[in-house]
């Protein structure tokens, strides 16, 4: 029905590890049925077990469908991501 990829990493601002939710995918047939929320909650639980107090991820501003869920399960802090291929 879906999958997540997440990883833990250190930060210069926190002692405990941060959890980065790198990928979240649900099949088209499963969307809107709680699968995405369940997957995110599963990552939250794994982060707690690992001693992490923060889970974060990125999405494109045009990803309206996903953002409807994300706005319910997390807080958008307004950060903008810059990137350059080198």
C-alpha positions as CSV (number, residue, x, y, z in Angstrom):
1,X,0.0,0.0,0.0
2,X,2.9,2.4,0.7
3,X,6.4,2.8,1.9
4,X,8.7,5.2,3.8
5,X,12.4,5.7,3.8
6,X,13.9,7.6,6.7
7,X,17.3,8.1,8.3
8,X,18.9,9.5,11.4
9,X,21.6,12.1,11.4
10,X,23.4,14.4,13.8
11,X,22.9,18.2,13.9
12,X,24.9,21.2,15.1
13,X,21.9,22.4,17.2
14,X,20.8,19.2,18.9
15,X,22.5,16.4,20.9
16,X,20.0,13.7,20.0
17,X,19.7,12.5,16.4
18,X,17.3,14.0,13.9
19,X,15.1,11.9,11.8
20,X,14.7,12.8,8.1
21,X,11.7,11.3,6.3
22,X,13.3,11.0,2.9
23,X,10.4,9.3,1.0
24,X,6.8,8.7,1.6
25,X,4.7,7.0,-1.1
26,X,1.2,5.5,-1.1
27,X,-0.4,3.7,-4.0
28,X,-3.1,5.7,-5.8
29,X,-5.7,3.3,-4.6
30,X,-4.7,3.8,-1.0
31,X,-4.6,7.6,-0.9
32,X,-7.1,9.3,1.3
33,X,-7.6,6.1,3.4
34,X,-5.2,6.8,6.3
35,X,-2.2,4.9,4.9
36,X,0.0,8.0,4.6
37,X,-0.9,9.1,8.2
38,X,-0.1,5.6,9.5
39,X,3.2,5.5,7.7
40,X,4.2,8.9,9.1
41,X,3.1,7.8,12.6
42,X,5.2,4.7,12.2
43,X,8.2,6.9,11.5
44,X,7.4,9.0,14.6
45,X,7.4,5.9,16.7
46,X,10.8,4.7,15.3
47,X,12.2,8.2,15.9
48,X,11.1,8.0,19.6
49,X,12.7,4.6,20.0
50,X,15.9,6.0,18.5
51,X,15.9,8.9,21.0
52,X,15.1,11.5,18.4
53,X,12.8,14.3,19.3
54,X,12.4,15.6,15.7
55,X,11.1,14.2,12.4
56,X,11.2,16.4,9.4
57,X,10.8,16.2,5.6
58,X,10.5,18.3,2.5
59,X,7.8,18.5,-0.2
60,X,7.2,20.7,-3.2
61,X,4.9,23.6,-2.7
62,X,2.6,22.3,-5.5
63,X,2.1,18.9,-3.8
64,X,-1.3,20.0,-2.5
65,X,-2.7,16.6,-1.9
66,X,0.2,15.6,0.4
67,X,0.3,19.0,2.1
68,X,-3.3,18.5,3.2
69,X,-2.1,15.6,5.2
70,X,1.2,17.1,6.3
71,X,-0.6,20.2,7.7
72,X,-2.6,17.9,10.0
73,X,0.4,15.8,11.3
74,X,3.2,18.3,11.5
75,X,4.1,22.0,11.6
76,X,5.3,23.9,8.6
77,X,8.0,26.3,9.8
78,X,8.3,28.3,6.6
79,X,11.9,27.3,5.6
80,X,12.9,27.5,1.9
81,X,15.3,24.9,0.5
82,X,18.2,26.0,-1.8
83,X,20.2,23.5,-3.8
84,X,22.8,23.5,-6.6
85,X,24.1,20.6,-8.5
86,X,27.9,20.6,-8.6
